[in-house]
Amino acid sequence: MKVQIADKFLPMYERDTRYYFLKGGRSSAKSWHVADRLLGLMVQNQDLNLICLREFQSSIKHSSKKLLSDRIEFHKLNAYFEVQDQVIKCRNGRGLMIFNGLQSHTADSIKSLEGFDLVWIEESQTITSYSLELLTPTIRKDGAKLFFTYNPRRADDPVYLLEQEVPEKNKTIIFSNYIDNPFCPTSIIEEAEAMKARRVKAYNHIYLGQFGVAEGLIFENVEVRIIREDEVKGLDCVQGSDLGFKNDPTTFTQNYIDHKNKKLYVYDGFSGKGMLNSDIAKKIKDMKAHVHVTRFDSAEPRTIASLRVLGINAIGAEKGKDSVTAGINFMQEYDIIINAHLTPFITSFNNYAWDTDKLTNKPTNKPNHDFSDEVDSVRYSVSHLYKRRGRPINISKPKGI
């Protein structure tokens, strides 16, 4: 098996340690390199067992299975691996790849993982201290290796604290971003540079892999977990979309709102750049979400009209003076629960912050545009709830400033 390795990732092959922490920004190819390294190890020894974990995994489609399957196909390794619906088996030994969510394990059930040789924890920035305390002592087979891949979020994230605590001789740390990736597509480089010119804070976090905004967060009432279908059954469905194209993504969100218990469930959605109206309509229809009303940015009436022709129940979100402030106030009154697979929305809510005064460096009462796209789609979805007779309600001073 011959692989192309970017220089940044050579230590993963050169150093034999128990822990490997691979962190950095978008399009750094860290997941791609880890997948190739794991496959290489399992080609050499077909009796190795690999478990791929995330903090939350509601279904196999939200796992690392697709990436590993794609790399098997790319390297023409079908003589070594059999890709099945739920697992990947080694053809020439007892080796197996399985895919789990850590949230589904208890202190007793996690003991079943102790015999695994290789562990890959994707999106490790979301892992809880409780999960780490269960996992790390469980993987105790001689020579076992744990690979953590993550986009740094905050300095108090449990995975970063673990990284700092592990002795130097037992860990390999690789930090990379798209600049270090010789295979990075030109289109990604152009997108990154465009964001750098317009939204430097977002660029530093998303593409350079720096810690996200820790101070001045607008929404601190956010919880990330798997949302069960029975939790939202019978609740009002509210949908919203913020339209973009080249520089900003088009975002769509399907939410459910519990007025009585003051809970807003961000249940499903998507975020992507370069989407045509036909692409947006297809995505919404694939989700069976076209049967519900979706409130789009009302500054785009022609797009809304086009989406109606394409079968989407589209209307303009109610906007007006202070509508952004009103929407923030309204959403701050609710507990916001984000479904665990919605990574762009998690990033957006975890970094959406008040702008700072350039002279005093203190937060203002205006939100910074960085990380606003996914939040805006949620805000549009409830715009009819905080507007009455064309006048915004709840225009008090927002929390957090």
N, C-alpha and C positions, 0 to 999 in steps of 0.2 A: 504493500500500500504506500504510494507516494503522495505526499501532501505538500502544498505550498504554505509556508509558514512566514508570517510577517516577523521581522526582527524582534519586535516587542514581546512576542510570545515564545521565543526560544527558551527562556528560563523554565517554562512548563515542561520542556523536554530534558533540560540540562540538570535541574534540581530534583532530587528525590525527597519529597517532604510529605507530611500527612495532610497539611492544609494548603490549598491553592485559592487565593482570593484574586479574582479578575474583575476589575471595576473600571468604570469610565463612561464616556458619553455614547450617544446614539451612533450607529454605523461604525463602531470600532472593531467589529468582527470578533468580539470576545466569545459569544455563544457559538459561532461558527468554528472557531479554533478549539474550544472545549469539546464540541461534538466530534471533531476529527481526532483529537487526542484520545478520547474515550474509545472510539471505534478502533483506533490503532492498537490500543492495549488489548482489546477483546479479540482482535484478529490474531495477535500473538499468543493469547491464551484464551481458548474458547470455553474454558470453565469459569471464567470470571463472571460475577453477577453485579449488575448495575441497577441502582434505583435512582430515578429522577424525581425530585421533589419540588413542590412549591408550597408556600404557606396555604394558599387556597387553590383548589382544583375541582371545579364543579363537573367537568367531564374530560374525557381523554383529548378532546380537540383543544383544550386549554393547556395541554402539557407540552413537553419537549419532544414528544414522539414524532411529530411531523418533521421537525428539523433533522432528527436522527435518521428518519426514513429517507428524507431527501438526500442526505449526505451518503447514505448507503447506495442509493441509486447513482449519485454523481460519481462515486469512486468505483462503481461496478463491483460491489461487495455482496451481491446476492448469493454467491457460493458459500458465504460465511454466515449470513443472517437471513432468517425467515421473518418477514414483517407480518404480524397478525393484527386482528382488530384492536386488541387491548395491550398486547405485549410484543416484544421482539425477541426471538429465540436464536441462539447460536446453533448452526447446523452441525458443527463438528465437535460438540462438547455439551456440557450441562449448563452453560452460561445462559443468562436471561436478563432482559431489560424490562423493568416495570415502572409504572408512573403513578405517583400518589400525591395527595394533598396532606400536608402536616396537620391541618386542622381536623382531619378525620381520624387522627390517632390519639390514643390515650396513653397513660403511663404504662399500662399493661400491653396494649397492642403494639406499641413501638418496639417492644422487645423482639418482635419478629424480624426486625431489620438488622439484628446484630451480626448476621452471617454475611452481609454484603461486603464486597471488595471495593466497590466504587460508588460514590454518592455525588450527585450533581444537584445543587440547590439553585434553581433559576429564580430571577427577580428577588434576590436575597434581601433587598432593602425592605421588603414587606414582612420578613420573618419576625416573629415575636421572641422575646427573651424566654418565654415559657417553652416554645418549640425547640429553641436551641439547647435549653437545659435538659430537655428530654433526648434530643438527637445525639449530641456530641459524645456523651458517655456510652451510648448504645452501640455506636459504630466502633467496635474495639477489636475487630479481627486483625491479626498481625499483618502489617503492610497495607491496610485499608487507606484509601485516599478520599478526601472530601474536597469538592470543587464548588466554590461559591461565585456566581456571576451576578453583578448588580450595578445599577446606576446610583451613585451616591446621592442620598437625599438629605440626611441630617447627621450631625456629629454624634448624636445620641442614639442612632439606630443600632439595635442589638448586634447586627452583623459587623458593623464597624467597630463596636466595642470588643467583640470577640477577636477581630483581626488585630487589634492593639494588644490584647491580653496574651495571645499565643506567642511563645518564645520564638526568636528569630530563626533558630535552627530548624524549627518544625513547620515553617510556613514559607510560601512563595507568593509574593505580591506583585501583580502586574497591573499597571494603570495605563490605559490607552484611550485614544479618541479617534475620530475619523481621519485626522491628520496623519496618524501612525498606520493607517490602513492602506497599503498600496493597491488594494483591490476595490477601494471605495468608488462607486460610480460617479461620473461627472455630475449627474443630476443631483445627487445628495450633496456634493461639495457646493454646488450653486445654491441649493436651499439653505445650507448652513451659513454661507457667506451673506445671503440675503437677510437671514435672521440676525446675524452679527451687526449688520448695518442699521437695522430697525429696532431690534429688541435684544440688547446686549445681555441683560440679566438672564433671559430665557436661553440665549445662545450659550452662555457660560455654563449653565446647568445641563441643558439638554445635549449639547454637542461636545462641550469640553469636559463634562462629567464632574463639575464642581458641585459642592453642596448646594442644595436649594435654599430658598428664602426661609429663614428661621424666625425673623422678627417681622412684626406688622402683618401677620397672616389675617386675612379677612374672615375665613371660616375655620373656627376651631371646634365646631360642632359636627365633626365628620368621623364616621366609622367605616372601615373597610372589612367586608366579610362576604361570604356566600349568602345570597338572598334566596330563601326557599320560595317556591311558587305559592305555597299556601299562605305565606305572609302577606302577599299582595292581592290575593283573591278577593274580589268584591270591592277593592279600592278604586278610586277614580284614576284613570290613566291620563296622563298629561305628557305631550310630546313637544319637543322644540328642536330647532336647527339654526345654527349660525353658519352663514354661507361664506365660503372662501374659494380660492382656486390655487394660484401659484405660490404666493408667499404665506398665506394663512390656510389652515385646513378647513374643510367643510366638516362640521360636527353635527351629529344627530343623537338625540337621547330620548329614550322611552322611560318615563318615570311613573311612579304610583305614589299618591299622596294620602296620608292618613290624617285628616283634619282633627279628629278627636284626640289622638295621642301625639299630635305634632311630630309626625315622622314623614320624611320625604325620601323615597326609595329610588335611587338612580339604578334602574334595573338592567337596561341594555342600551346599546348604541354603537356608534362608529365614528372614526375620525380619520380623514385622509385628504391629501393634497391632489390637485389636478383632476378633481372629479367633475365630469360633465353632468348636466341635468339628467341624462339617461342613466348614468352611473348611480346618482343619488336615488332616483326612483327605483331602480332595480334592487339596491341595497335595502331600501325601506320595504319593498314588496317581499323580498326574501325573508325578512323578519316578520312578515304578516302584520306589519305596523301601519299599512296604508288604510286599514279600516278605521283608524282613529284620526282625529284632527291633529295636525302638526302645525305649530306656530313658528313661522320663519321670520328672519330679520325683515321687517317691513320696508327697509330701504331698498329691497330688491323685488319690486312688483312684477317685473317681466319674468324673472326666474320663477316666482310663485305661480304666475299664470301658466308658464310652460310645464311646471310640475303637475298642475291640475290636469292639463291635457294628457299627461303621462299616467294619470290614474291615482295621483296622490291627493289626499284630502288636506290641501295646503291653504293656510290663511296667514295674514301678516300678524306678527306679535304687536300688542298694544305698546306704543312708545310715546314719549313726551318728555317734557322738562322734568328732570330729577328721576326719571324712570329707572336708571341704573341704581341710584341710591335706594329707591323704593324696593326694587327687587332684592338687593342685598339685605335690607332690613327684614323683608318678608322671609327670606331663606334662613336668616340667622335665628329666627324664632322656632325653626324646626330642627330636629335631629336629622342629619343627612347621612344616609347609609348607602354606600357605593358598592355595587357588586364587584367581587374580587377580580374578575377577568377584565374589567374596564380600565386598563393601565393608563391610557391618555387622560381619562377623567380623574383618576387618582392623582396623577402628577399635577394636573391643573388645580385641583382643590388644595393640594398640599403646598402650592407655591403662589397662589393668587393673593397678592398683598397690596396694602395701601402704598401709593406712591410717596416718595420722600421729597421734602423741600430741599432744593439744591443748596440753600444757604445754611439752614439749621440742621439738615440731615435727619429731621424728625418726620414721622408719618403725617400725611395730609388726609383730608377727607375724600380724596379721589383715588379710585383704584388704578394701579399700574396695568397697562395693557398686556404686559407679559403674562402668559399662562391664562389668558381670559377666554380663549375660544370655547373650550368645553363647558366652562362655567356659564358662559353666555347662552349656550343652547339650553341649559337647565333653567336659567332665568327666563328665557323666552317661553318655556313650557308652562310657566306659572304666571305669565304676565297678566292674564285676564283675572287672576285672583287678587292681585294687589292694585288693580286699577278699577275705579268706580266712577261712572259717568264722565270718563275722560280725565279724571283727576287722580294722581297717585296718592296712595295712602301710606301711613307709617313713615313719614318723612322726618323722623327724629334723627338725632346724631347716631350714625352707625356704631355698633360695638367695635371695640378694638382700637379706637383712636382717642 
